[in-house]
Amino acid sequence: LKPREQQHGKLWRPSVLLLASSPQSPLVQACNYLKRGGIYVVGTVIVAQHIDDVSRKELQETEEAWQETVASSKVKAFSQVLVSPSARFGYHGLMTTAGLGALAPNTVVLPLWRNDHHDTACSSLSEYVHVMRDAYALGKNVVVACNFEAVVDVEKGWQSLCLFWCRSEQVFKCLN
């Protein structure tokens, strides 16, 4: 692989990092379809002040749930679970360490943050926006997705879908 700055634009492929809190998220399948040949990492964060605050059993169960989801849904992905004092720090850790050497995700996918239910570990809208801004600051593409629970089969087509692909600094200035 050539370093990022030497690659030609026509060879660019999305390499995806999905930041979701539940292995049952319909985004797992959708992002697999989106990546089309790039690397795919599904990551989640367990929010705790110290690693000692999380039982070994809880951490192991979370890791196994993600690995089982990846295996049973037949997606080619790596799964990562981090323990962090905040979702923002955990997601930042995932964005900076996910991948294999030069094969690092260039696109971060976040489920849309909603007050009624949380598909991310973010505890507030402000923290969610900071995660998006961090991704942009790290040079990642940002995809905010919603209504994927209405998708029946990714291969057969999309029903009701909302997808925002953010790569403009102006978008993040408006969200601030």
C-alpha positions in Angstrom: 0.0 0.0 0.0 1.1 3.5 -0.8 0.9 6.2 1.9 -2.3 8.1 1.9 -0.8 11.2 0.3 0.5 9.2 -2.7 -2.7 7.4 -3.6 -4.7 8.5 -6.6 -8.2 9.7 -6.1 -9.7 7.1 -8.4 -8.4 4.3 -6.2 -10.1 5.7 -3.1 -12.4 3.3 -1.3 -14.3 3.9 1.9 -12.8 2.0 4.9 -15.4 2.1 7.6 -15.3 2.5 11.4 -18.8 2.0 12.8 -19.3 3.5 16.2 -22.4 1.9 17.7 -23.4 0.6 21.1 -25.4 -2.4 20.1 -24.3 -5.5 18.1 -27.9 -5.7 16.9 -27.7 -2.4 15.0 -28.8 -2.7 11.4 -25.9 -0.5 10.6 -23.6 -3.5 10.9 -24.9 -4.9 7.6 -25.3 -1.5 5.9 -21.7 -0.5 6.6 -20.5 -3.8 5.2 -22.2 -3.0 2.0 -20.8 0.6 2.1 -17.2 -0.4 2.5 -16.9 -2.3 -0.8 -13.3 -3.6 -0.5 -12.0 -1.4 2.3 -11.3 -2.4 5.9 -14.3 -2.5 8.2 -14.1 -2.1 12.0 -17.0 -2.1 14.4 -16.3 -0.4 17.6 -18.0 0.3 20.9 -17.2 2.0 24.1 -18.0 1.0 27.7 -18.1 4.1 29.8 -16.4 3.7 33.2 -13.9 5.8 35.1 -11.4 2.9 35.5 -11.0 -0.5 33.9 -11.5 -1.9 37.4 -15.0 -0.5 37.4 -16.0 -2.9 34.6 -16.2 -6.6 35.5 -14.1 -8.9 33.4 -17.3 -10.8 32.6 -19.1 -7.7 31.3 -16.1 -6.8 29.0 -15.8 -10.4 27.8 -19.6 -10.6 27.1 -19.5 -7.4 25.1 -16.5 -8.5 23.1 -18.1 -11.9 22.4 -21.4 -10.3 21.4 -19.7 -8.2 18.8 -17.6 -11.2 17.5 -20.7 -13.3 17.3 -22.6 -10.6 15.4 -19.7 -10.3 12.9 -19.5 -14.0 12.4 -23.3 -14.7 12.2 -24.0 -11.8 9.9 -21.1 -12.9 7.6 -19.5 -9.5 7.4 -15.8 -9.2 7.1 -15.0 -6.9 10.0 -12.8 -6.5 13.0 -14.5 -5.7 16.3 -13.0 -3.5 19.1 -14.3 -2.7 22.6 -12.8 0.1 24.6 -13.3 1.1 28.2 -13.0 4.9 28.7 -14.1 7.6 31.1 -16.3 9.2 28.4 -17.7 8.2 25.1 -15.7 11.0 23.4 -12.4 9.8 24.7 -13.2 6.2 23.8 -14.4 7.0 20.3 -11.3 9.1 19.8 -9.2 6.1 20.9 -11.0 3.9 18.4 -10.6 6.5 15.6 -6.8 6.8 16.2 -6.0 3.1 16.7 -8.4 1.1 14.6 -7.1 -0.7 11.6 -3.9 -2.6 10.6 -1.0 -0.3 9.8 -1.7 1.6 6.6 -5.1 -0.1 6.4 -6.9 2.4 8.7 -10.6 3.5 8.4 -11.0 6.7 6.6 -14.8 7.0 7.2 -16.5 7.1 10.6 -20.2 6.1 10.7 -22.3 7.3 13.6 -26.0 6.5 14.2 -28.0 9.7 14.5 -28.2 10.9 18.1 -31.7 11.0 19.5 -33.1 12.0 22.9 -35.5 9.0 23.0 -32.9 6.3 22.5 -29.2 6.1 22.1 -27.4 4.0 19.5 -24.0 5.4 20.6 -22.4 5.6 24.0 -22.6 9.5 24.0 -24.5 10.8 26.9 -25.5 14.2 25.4 -25.9 15.9 22.1 -22.9 18.1 22.9 -20.6 15.0 23.4 -22.0 13.5 20.1 -21.1 16.7 18.2 -17.6 16.7 19.7 -17.1 13.1 18.5 -18.1 14.2 15.0 -15.7 17.2 15.2 -12.9 15.0 16.5 -13.4 12.6 13.5 -13.2 15.6 11.1 -10.1 16.9 12.9 -8.5 13.5 12.4 -9.1 13.8 8.7 -11.9 11.2 8.6 -15.1 11.4 6.5 -18.1 11.4 8.7 -21.4 9.6 8.0 -24.4 10.2 10.2 -27.1 7.6 9.5 -30.6 7.1 10.7 -33.7 5.0 9.8 -31.7 1.9 9.2 -34.1 -0.1 11.3 -36.5 0.4 8.4 -34.1 -1.3 6.0 -35.3 -4.8 5.2 -32.5 -6.1 3.1 -29.4 -4.0 2.1 -28.8 -6.2 -1.0 -32.4 -5.7 -2.3 -32.6 -2.0 -1.7 -33.2 0.8 0.7 -36.6 1.7 2.0 -36.6 4.7 4.2 -33.1 6.0 4.6 -31.4 9.1 5.8 -27.6 9.4 5.3 -25.5 12.5 5.7 -21.9 12.4 4.4 -20.1 15.3 6.0 -16.8 16.5 4.7 -17.1 20.2 5.0 -15.7 22.4 7.8 -18.8 24.6 7.5 -21.1 21.8 8.7 -19.1 21.4 11.9 -19.1 25.2 12.5 -22.9 25.2 12.3 -23.1 22.3 14.7 -21.0 24.0 17.3 
